[in-house]
Amino acid sequence: MSAPWADWDHIVKIDPDKSLVAGETFEDVCATGTDALEIGGTTGMTAEKMARVVEATTAHDVPVYIEPSNVSAVVHHEGLDGYLVPIVLNAGDVFWAVGAHKEWARLDDDIDWARTHTEAYVVMNPDSAVAEYTEADCDLEADDVAAYATVAERLLGQRIVYVEYSGTYGDPEVVGAAGEAVDEASVFYGGGICDYESAYEMRTHADTVIVGDLVHDEGVDAVRETVEGARDATAEIAEGA
């Protein structure tokens, strides 16, 4: 059975602790052409904020997944397509590799395990909130990231390797190294995707590109450009296959 994300070129990540651009709605975000929405953030997460965004986005015809950062912010809604749960491979604090997940399993009796999937994160921007929060070791070269990707797929059975530069545009060679290291796992890339060109370039190295800050800072027209860039890269890859 193929993974839900097998054909995703583009994801919009919505932070419930942030606002949309003035005058824009979640319906507008869903109409950008993106393949899926991830709802989550590193700080300021509450169940109330999460529920508000989930309620608004699941009313439209785009897959919606929660990316939980803490158990208190997880909500269960019949319109959700599932959960994408980060496992931070290079976290200095082991809580973010397994401890937070243990707490979720301990405290939440309503987890739908059939629709719960993990993302093997490699956090690369030392100045990001997620790096500080997880005490991530971001001093990594391309071969380190490739090795993490190999461990994720071969030893841990992960189906998603997420190279996360969070807030800054990453090194395409590093992302490409992760892609070359895996056989069947999908490589997600997030960080600094801001226009057609950046989405196009990173989609040539990753299976799926993710925009986050862009939707909150620049709005849906900018997001739509990145969707076009990712899609055009996918088409070119298919032509060259």
C-alpha positions as protocol buffer text, in pm:
chain_id: "A"
residue {
  index: 1
  type: MET
  ca { x: 0 y: 0 z: 0 }
}
residue {
  index: 2
  type: SER
  ca { x: 148 y: 335 z: -105 }
}
residue {
  index: 3
  type: ALA
  ca { x: 209 y: 605 z: 153 }
}
residue {
  index: 4
  type: PRO
  ca { x: -34 y: 899 z: 163 }
}
residue {
  index: 5
  type: TRP
  ca { x: 254 y: 1133 z: 79 }
}
residue {
  index: 6
  type: ALA
  ca { x: 386 y: 930 z: -217 }
}
residue {
  index: 7
  type: ASP
  ca { x: 262 y: 1185 z: -472 }
}
residue {
  index: 8
  type: TRP
  ca { x: 302 y: 1502 z: -269 }
}
residue {
  index: 9
  type: ASP
  ca { x: 527 y: 1765 z: -425 }
}
residue {
  index: 10
  type: HIS
  ca { x: 434 y: 2044 z: -185 }
}
residue {
  index: 11
  type: ILE
  ca { x: 306 y: 2091 z: 171 }
}
residue {
  index: 12
  type: VAL
  ca { x: 197 y: 2405 z: 352 }
}
residue {
  index: 13
  type: LYS
  ca { x: 277 y: 2398 z: 722 }
}
residue {
  index: 14
  type: ILE
  ca { x: 46 y: 2621 z: 926 }
}
residue {
  index: 15
  type: ASP
  ca { x: 151 y: 2737 z: 1272 }
}
residue {
  index: 16
  type: PRO
  ca { x: -157 y: 2777 z: 1494 }
}
residue {
  index: 17
  type: ASP
  ca { x: 34 y: 3034 z: 1700 }
}
residue {
  index: 18
  type: LYS
  ca { x: 65 y: 3266 z: 1397 }
}
residue {
  index: 19
  type: SER
  ca { x: -187 y: 3463 z: 1195 }
}
residue {
  index: 20
  type: LEU
  ca { x: -255 y: 3455 z: 823 }
}
residue {
  index: 21
  type: VAL
  ca { x: -198 y: 3764 z: 610 }
}
residue {
  index: 22
  type: ALA
  ca { x: -472 y: 4021 z: 661 }
}
residue {
  index: 23
  type: GLY
  ca { x: -777 y: 3948 z: 447 }
}
residue {
  index: 24
  type: GLU
  ca { x: -679 y: 3589 z: 369 }
}
residue {
  index: 25
  type: THR
  ca { x: -854 y: 3277 z: 493 }
}
residue {
  index: 26
  type: PHE
  ca { x: -777 y: 2910 z: 540 }
}
residue {
  index: 27
  type: GLU
  ca { x: -995 y: 2847 z: 236 }
}
residue {
  index: 28
  type: ASP
  ca { x: -754 y: 3063 z: 37 }
}
residue {
  index: 29
  type: VAL
  ca { x: -460 y: 2858 z: 163 }
}
residue {
  index: 30
  type: CYS
  ca { x: -631 y: 2535 z: 65 }
}
residue {
  index: 31
  type: ALA
  ca { x: -693 y: 2676 z: -284 }
}
residue {
  index: 32
  type: THR
  ca { x: -321 y: 2735 z: -358 }
}
residue {
  index: 33
  type: GLY
  ca { x: -284 y: 2391 z: -513 }
}
residue {
  index: 34
  type: THR
  ca { x: -71 y: 2250 z: -233 }
}
residue {
  index: 35
  type: ASP
  ca { x: -93 y: 1874 z: -187 }
}
residue {
  index: 36
  type: ALA
  ca { x: -143 y: 1872 z: 190 }
}
residue {
  index: 37
  type: LEU
  ca { x: -146 y: 2079 z: 507 }
}
residue {
  index: 38
  type: GLU
  ca { x: 55 y: 2012 z: 822 }
}
residue {
  index: 39
  type: ILE
  ca { x: -73 y: 2187 z: 1133 }
}
residue {
  index: 40
  type: GLY
  ca { x: 185 y: 2242 z: 1403 }
}
residue {
  index: 41
  type: GLY
  ca { x: 456 y: 2457 z: 1553 }
}
residue {
  index: 42
  type: THR
  ca { x: 738 y: 2446 z: 1803 }
}
residue {
  index: 43
  type: THR
  ca { x: 624 y: 2699 z: 2063 }
}
residue {
  index: 44
  type: GLY
  ca { x: 297 y: 2846 z: 2184 }
}
residue {
  index: 45
  type: MET
  ca { x: 95 y: 2537 z: 2102 }
}
residue {
  index: 46
  type: THR
  ca { x: -238 y: 2482 z: 2278 }
}
residue {
  index: 47
  type: ALA
  ca { x: -531 y: 2254 z: 2207 }
}
residue {
  index: 48
  type: GLU
  ca { x: -754 y: 2558 z: 2153 }
}
residue {
  index: 49
  type: LYS
  ca { x: -529 y: 2708 z: 1887 }
}
residue {
  index: 50
  type: MET
  ca { x: -485 y: 2372 z: 1719 }
}
residue {
  index: 51
  type: ALA
  ca { x: -858 y: 2298 z: 1719 }
}
residue {
  index: 52
  type: ARG
  ca { x: -935 y: 2635 z: 1559 }
}
residue {
  index: 53
  type: VAL
  ca { x: -704 y: 2570 z: 1265 }
}
residue {
  index: 54
  type: VAL
  ca { x: -802 y: 2206 z: 1225 }
}
residue {
  index: 55
  type: GLU
  ca { x: -1171 y: 2299 z: 1220 }
}
residue {
  index: 56
  type: ALA
  ca { x: -1111 y: 2565 z: 955 }
}
residue {
  index: 57
  type: THR
  ca { x: -887 y: 2359 z: 725 }
}
residue {
  index: 58
  type: THR
  ca { x: -1064 y: 2024 z: 732 }
}
residue {
  index: 59
  type: ALA
  ca { x: -1371 y: 2189 z: 582 }
}
residue {
  index: 60
  type: HIS
  ca { x: -1189 y: 2195 z: 246 }
}
residue {
  index: 61
  type: ASP
  ca { x: -1073 y: 1930 z: 3 }
}
residue {
  index: 62
  type: VAL
  ca { x: -703 y: 1909 z: 100 }
}
residue {
  index: 63
  type: PRO
  ca { x: -546 y: 1640 z: 322 }
}
residue {
  index: 64
  type: VAL
  ca { x: -485 y: 1776 z: 671 }
}
residue {
  index: 65
  type: TYR
  ca { x: -234 y: 1628 z: 918 }
}
residue {
  index: 66
  type: ILE
  ca { x: -137 y: 1738 z: 1265 }
}
residue {
  index: 67
  type: GLU
  ca { x: 234 y: 1755 z: 1339 }
}
residue {
  index: 68
  type: PRO
  ca { x: 231 y: 1739 z: 1721 }
}
residue {
  index: 69
  type: SER
  ca { x: 505 y: 1903 z: 1926 }
}
residue {
  index: 70
  type: ASN
  ca { x: 347 y: 1824 z: 2262 }
}
residue {
  index: 71
  type: VAL
  ca { x: 66 y: 1603 z: 2381 }
}
residue {
  index: 72
  type: SER
  ca { x: -140 y: 1890 z: 2521 }
}
residue {
  index: 73
  type: ALA
  ca { x: -182 y: 2040 z: 2172 }
}
residue {
  index: 74
  type: VAL
  ca { x: -307 y: 1725 z: 1998 }
}
residue {
  index: 75
  type: VAL
  ca { x: -672 y: 1725 z: 1901 }
}
residue {
  index: 76
  type: HIS
  ca { x: -879 y: 1450 z: 1742 }
}
residue {
  index: 77
  type: HIS
  ca { x: -1117 y: 1556 z: 1467 }
}
residue {
  index: 78
  type: GLU
  ca { x: -1311 y: 1337 z: 1227 }
}
residue {
  index: 79
  type: GLY
  ca { x: -1194 y: 1547 z: 930 }
}
residue {
  index: 80
  type: LEU
  ca { x: -824 y: 1489 z: 997 }
}
residue {
  index: 81
  type: ASP
  ca { x: -632 y: 1261 z: 764 }
}
residue {
  index: 82
  type: GLY
  ca { x: -379 y: 1169 z: 1030 }
}
residue {
  index: 83
  type: TYR
  ca { x: -71 y: 1263 z: 1229 }
}
residue {
  index: 84
  type: LEU
  ca { x: 290 y: 1319 z: 1119 }
}
residue {
  index: 85
  type: VAL
  ca { x: 504 y: 1288 z: 1430 }
}
residue {
  index: 86
  type: PRO
  ca { x: 862 y: 1423 z: 1438 }
}
residue {
  index: 87
  type: ILE
  ca { x: 1144 y: 1208 z: 1572 }
}
residue {
  index: 88
  type: VAL
  ca { x: 1450 y: 1436 z: 1592 }
}
residue {
  index: 89
  type: LEU
  ca { x: 1746 y: 1216 z: 1511 }
}
residue {
  index: 90
  type: ASN
  ca { x: 2011 y: 1473 z: 1600 }
}
residue {
  index: 91
  type: ALA
  ca { x: 1842 y: 1601 z: 1916 }
}
residue {
  index: 92
  type: GLY
  ca { x: 2073 y: 1654 z: 2209 }
}
residue {
  index: 93
  type: ASP
  ca { x: 1779 y: 1600 z: 2443 }
}
residue {
  index: 94
  type: VAL
  ca { x: 1657 y: 1241 z: 2405 }
}
residue {
  index: 95
  type: PHE
  ca { x: 1309 y: 1356 z: 2503 }
}
residue {
  index: 96
  type: TRP
  ca { x: 1262 y: 1466 z: 2141 }
}
residue {
  index: 97
  type: ALA
  ca { x: 1376 y: 1131 z: 2005 }
}
residue {
  index: 98
  type: VAL
  ca { x: 1143 y: 915 z: 2212 }
}
residue {
  index: 99
  type: GLY
  ca { x: 1039 y: 1076 z: 2541 }
}
residue {
  index: 100
  type: ALA
  ca { x: 768 y: 1307 z: 2404 }
}
residue {
  index: 101
  type: HIS
  ca { x: 626 y: 1016 z: 2209 }
}
residue {
  index: 102
  type: LYS
  ca { x: 614 y: 798 z: 2519 }
}
residue {
  index: 103
  type: GLU
  ca { x: 421 y: 1071 z: 2698 }
}
residue {
  index: 104
  type: TRP
  ca { x: 171 y: 1097 z: 2414 }
}
residue {
  index: 105
  type: ALA
  ca { x: 113 y: 721 z: 2420 }
}
residue {
  index: 106
  type: ARG
  ca { x: 81 y: 728 z: 2800 }
}
residue {
  index: 107
  type: LEU
  ca { x: -166 y: 1016 z: 2818 }
}
residue {
  index: 108
  type: ASP
  ca { x: -377 y: 980 z: 2505 }
}
residue {
  index: 109
  type: ASP
  ca { x: -603 y: 676 z: 2474 }
}
residue {
  index: 110
  type: ASP
  ca { x: -755 y: 798 z: 2148 }
}
residue {
  index: 111
  type: ILE
  ca { x: -454 y: 780 z: 1916 }
}
residue {
  index: 112
  type: ASP
  ca { x: -549 y: 641 z: 1577 }
}
residue {
  index: 113
  type: TRP
  ca { x: -235 y: 438 z: 1516 }
}
residue {
  index: 114
  type: ALA
  ca { x: -339 y: 337 z: 1164 }
}
residue {
  index: 115
  type: ARG
  ca { x: -318 y: 702 z: 1060 }
}
residue {
  index: 116
  type: THR
  ca { x: -14 y: 795 z: 1268 }
}
residue {
  index: 117
  type: HIS
  ca { x: 320 y: 820 z: 1087 }
}
residue {
  index: 118
  type: THR
  ca { x: 663 y: 939 z: 1191 }
}
residue {
  index: 119
  type: GLU
  ca { x: 906 y: 1183 z: 1031 }
}
residue {
  index: 120
  type: ALA
  ca { x: 1276 y: 1131 z: 1095 }
}
residue {
  index: 121
  type: TYR
  ca { x: 1393 y: 1490 z: 1137 }
}
residue {
  index: 122
  type: VAL
  ca { x: 1747 y: 1614 z: 1084 }
}
residue {
  index: 123
  type: VAL
  ca { x: 1750 y: 1972 z: 1214 }
}
residue {
  index: 124
  type: MET
  ca { x: 2010 y: 2189 z: 1041 }
}
residue {
  index: 125
  type: ASN
  ca { x: 1960 y: 2554 z: 1145 }
}
residue {
  index: 126
  type: PRO
  ca { x: 2120 y: 2609 z: 1489 }
}
residue {
  index: 127
  type: ASP
  ca { x: 1941 y: 2943 z: 1529 }
}
residue {
  index: 128
  type: SER
  ca { x: 1593 y: 2799 z: 1482 }
}
residue {
  index: 129
  type: ALA
  ca { x: 1345 y: 2750 z: 1762 }
}
residue {
  index: 130
  type: VAL
  ca { x: 1330 y: 2377 z: 1696 }
}
residue {
  index: 131
  type: ALA
  ca { x: 1710 y: 2346 z: 1722 }
}
residue {
  index: 132
  type: GLU
  ca { x: 1717 y: 2533 z: 2052 }
}
residue {
  index: 133
  type: TYR
  ca { x: 1415 y: 2348 z: 2184 }
}
residue {
  index: 134
  type: THR
  ca { x: 1558 y: 2003 z: 2107 }
}
residue {
  index: 135
  type: GLU
  ca { x: 1925 y: 2096 z: 2170 }
}
residue {
  index: 136
  type: ALA
  ca { x: 2001 y: 1966 z: 1822 }
}
residue {
  index: 137
  type: ASP
  ca { x: 2357 y: 1914 z: 1701 }
}
residue {
  index: 138
  type: CYS
  ca { x: 2343 y: 2107 z: 1373 }
}
residue {
  index: 139
  type: ASP
  ca { x: 2717 y: 2095 z: 1302 }
}
residue {
  index: 140
  type: LEU
  ca { x: 2669 y: 1838 z: 1028 }
}
residue {
  index: 141
  type: GLU
  ca { x: 2824 y: 1785 z: 686 }
}
residue {
  index: 142
  type: ALA
  ca { x: 2652 y: 1625 z: 389 }
}
residue {
  index: 143
  type: ASP
  ca { x: 2788 y: 1281 z: 475 }
}
residue {
  index: 144
  type: ASP
  ca { x: 2653 y: 1313 z: 829 }
}
residue {
  index: 145
  type: VAL
  ca { x: 2306 y: 1390 z: 699 }
}
residue {
  index: 146
  type: ALA
  ca { x: 2331 y: 1102 z: 453 }
}
residue {
  index: 147
  type: ALA
  ca { x: 2427 y: 872 z: 738 }
}
residue {
  index: 148
  type: TYR
  ca { x: 2132 y: 988 z: 944 }
}
residue {
  index: 149
  type: ALA
  ca { x: 1906 y: 921 z: 645 }
}
residue {
  index: 150
  type: THR
  ca { x: 2051 y: 572 z: 610 }
}
residue {
  index: 151
  type: VAL
  ca { x: 2002 y: 498 z: 979 }
}
residue {
  index: 152
  type: ALA
  ca { x: 1647 y: 631 z: 961 }
}
residue {
  index: 153
  type: GLU
  ca { x: 1553 y: 403 z: 674 }
}
residue {
  index: 154
  type: ARG
  ca { x: 1767 y: 95 z: 736 }
}
residue {
  index: 155
  type: LEU
  ca { x: 1773 y: 70 z: 1114 }
}
residue {
  index: 156
  type: LEU
  ca { x: 1464 y: 257 z: 1228 }
}
residue {
  index: 157
  type: GLY
  ca { x: 1231 y: 171 z: 940 }
}
residue {
  index: 158
  type: GLN
  ca { x: 1138 y: 534 z: 879 }
}
residue {
  index: 159
  type: ARG
  ca { x: 944 y: 618 z: 565 }
}
residue {
  index: 160
  type: ILE
  ca { x: 1006 y: 993 z: 580 }
}
residue {
  index: 161
  type: VAL
  ca { x: 1339 y: 1170 z: 626 }
}
residue {
  index: 162
  type: TYR
  ca { x: 1279 y: 1540 z: 693 }
}
residue {
  index: 163
  type: VAL
  ca { x: 1575 y: 1774 z: 638 }
}
residue {
  index: 164
  type: GLU
  ca { x: 1474 y: 2086 z: 831 }
}
residue {
  index: 165
  type: TYR
  ca { x: 1651 y: 2420 z: 790 }
}
residue {
  index: 166
  type: SER
  ca { x: 1358 y: 2605 z: 954 }
}
residue {
  index: 167
  type: GLY
  ca { x: 1366 y: 2973 z: 863 }
}
residue {
  index: 168
  type: THR
  ca { x: 1669 y: 2970 z: 634 }
}
residue {
  index: 169
  type: TYR
  ca { x: 1739 y: 2828 z: 290 }
}
residue {
  index: 170
  type: GLY
  ca { x: 1948 y: 2514 z: 311 }
}
residue {
  index: 171
  type: ASP
  ca { x: 2230 y: 2359 z: 113 }
}
residue {
  index: 172
  type: PRO
  ca { x: 2093 y: 2169 z: -189 }
}
residue {
  index: 173
  type: GLU
  ca { x: 2393 y: 1935 z: -180 }
}
residue {
  index: 174
  type: VAL
  ca { x: 2310 y: 1832 z: 175 }
}
residue {
  index: 175
  type: VAL
  ca { x: 1948 y: 1768 z: 83 }
}
residue {
  index: 176
  type: GLY
  ca { x: 2061 y: 1576 z: -224 }
}
residue {
  index: 177
  type: ALA
  ca { x: 2290 y: 1363 z: -10 }
}
residue {
  index: 178
  type: ALA
  ca { x: 1992 y: 1258 z: 201 }
}
residue {
  index: 179
  type: GLY
  ca { x: 1801 y: 1170 z: -114 }
}
residue {
  index: 180
  type: GLU
  ca { x: 2085 y: 960 z: -250 }
}
residue {
  index: 181
  type: ALA
  ca { x: 2119 y: 773 z: 79 }
}
residue {
  index: 182
  type: VAL
  ca { x: 1766 y: 630 z: 82 }
}
residue {
  index: 183
  type: ASP
  ca { x: 1602 y: 377 z: -144 }
}
residue {
  index: 184
  type: GLU
  ca { x: 1232 y: 392 z: -61 }
}
residue {
  index: 185
  type: ALA
  ca { x: 1194 y: 656 z: 209 }
}
residue {
  index: 186
  type: SER
  ca { x: 1066 y: 996 z: 99 }
}
residue {
  index: 187
  type: VAL
  ca { x: 1280 y: 1303 z: 165 }
}
residue {
  index: 188
  type: PHE
  ca { x: 1094 y: 1612 z: 287 }
}
residue {
  index: 189
  type: TYR
  ca { x: 1266 y: 1949 z: 283 }
}
residue {
  index: 190
  type: GLY
  ca { x: 1167 y: 2257 z: 481 }
}
residue {
  index: 191
  type: GLY
  ca { x: 1332 y: 2596 z: 524 }
}
residue {
  index: 192
  type: GLY
  ca { x: 1347 y: 2922 z: 332 }
}
residue {
  index: 193
  type: ILE
  ca { x: 1128 y: 2824 z: 39 }
}
residue {
  index: 194
  type: CYS
  ca { x: 1008 y: 3167 z: -70 }
}
residue {
  index: 195
  type: ASP
  ca { x: 950 y: 3172 z: -446 }
}
residue {
  index: 196
  type: TYR
  ca { x: 927 y: 2968 z: -765 }
}
residue {
  index: 197
  type: GLU
  ca { x: 1304 y: 2924 z: -801 }
}
residue {
  index: 198
  type: SER
  ca { x: 1373 y: 2802 z: -447 }
}
residue {
  index: 199
  type: ALA
  ca { x: 1083 y: 2554 z: -462 }
}
residue {
  index: 200
  type: TYR
  ca { x: 1197 y: 2432 z: -801 }
}
residue {
  index: 201
  type: GLU
  ca { x: 1557 y: 2384 z: -692 }
}
residue {
  index: 202
  type: MET
  ca { x: 1482 y: 2201 z: -371 }
}
residue {
  index: 203
  type: ARG
  ca { x: 1220 y: 1979 z: -534 }
}
residue {
  index: 204
  type: THR
  ca { x: 1494 y: 1849 z: -763 }
}
residue {
  index: 205
  type: HIS
  ca { x: 1674 y: 1721 z: -451 }
}
residue {
  index: 206
  type: ALA
  ca { x: 1381 y: 1627 z: -224 }
}
residue {
  index: 207
  type: ASP
  ca { x: 1059 y: 1442 z: -289 }
}
residue {
  index: 208
  type: THR
  ca { x: 846 y: 1706 z: -117 }
}
residue {
  index: 209
  type: VAL
  ca { x: 907 y: 2071 z: -30 }
}
residue {
  index: 210
  type: ILE
  ca { x: 740 y: 2241 z: 264 }
}
residue {
  index: 211
  type: VAL
  ca { x: 660 y: 2609 z: 310 }
}
residue {
  index: 212
  type: GLY
  ca { x: 571 y: 2748 z: 649 }
}
residue {
  index: 213
  type: ASP
  ca { x: 665 y: 3108 z: 733 }
}
residue {
  index: 214
  type: LEU
  ca { x: 579 y: 3212 z: 377 }
}
residue {
  index: 215
  type: VAL
  ca { x: 205 y: 3160 z: 421 }
}
residue {
  index: 216
  type: HIS
  ca { x: 206 y: 3373 z: 737 }
}
residue {
  index: 217
  type: ASP
  ca { x: 444 y: 3644 z: 612 }
}
residue {
  index: 218
  type: GLU
  ca { x: 373 y: 3681 z: 241 }
}
residue {
  index: 219
  type: GLY
  ca { x: 42 y: 3507 z: 181 }
}
residue {
  index: 220
  type: VAL
  ca { x: -126 y: 3279 z: -66 }
}
residue {
  index: 221
  type: ASP
  ca { x: 2 y: 3432 z: -390 }
}
residue {
  index: 222
  type: ALA
  ca { x: 358 y: 3365 z: -281 }
}
residue {
  index: 223
  type: VAL
  ca { x: 264 y: 3013 z: -174 }
}
residue {
  index: 224
  type: ARG
  ca { x: 104 y: 2952 z: -513 }
}
residue {
  index: 225
  type: GLU
  ca { x: 435 y: 3040 z: -682 }
}
residue {
  index: 226
  type: THR
  ca { x: 614 y: 2776 z: -478 }
}
residue {
  index: 227
  type: VAL
  ca { x: 351 y: 2518 z: -572 }
}
residue {
  index: 228
  type: GLU
  ca { x: 415 y: 2594 z: -939 }
}
residue {
  index: 229
  type: GLY
  ca { x: 791 y: 2565 z: -889 }
}
residue {
  index: 230
  type: ALA
  ca { x: 762 y: 2228 z: -719 }
}
residue {
  index: 231
  type: ARG
  ca { x: 521 y: 2096 z: -980 }
}
residue {
  index: 232
  type: ASP
  ca { x: 739 y: 2208 z: -1271 }
}
residue {
  index: 233
  type: ALA
  ca { x: 1041 y: 2038 z: -1114 }
}
residue {
  index: 234
  type: THR
  ca { x: 841 y: 1718 z: -1076 }
}
residue {
  index: 235
  type: ALA
  ca { x: 740 y: 1732 z: -1443 }
}
residue {
  index: 236
  type: GLU
  ca { x: 1099 y: 1781 z: -1555 }
}
residue {
  index: 237
  type: ILE
  ca { x: 1218 y: 1492 z: -1337 }
}
residue {
  index: 238
  type: ALA
  ca { x: 949 y: 1270 z: -1491 }
}
residue {
  index: 239
  type: GLU
  ca { x: 1052 y: 1369 z: -1844 }
}
residue {
  index: 240
  type: GLY
  ca { x: 1413 y: 1281 z: -1772 }
}
residue {
  index: 241
  type: ALA
  ca { x: 1335 y: 948 z: -1609 }
}
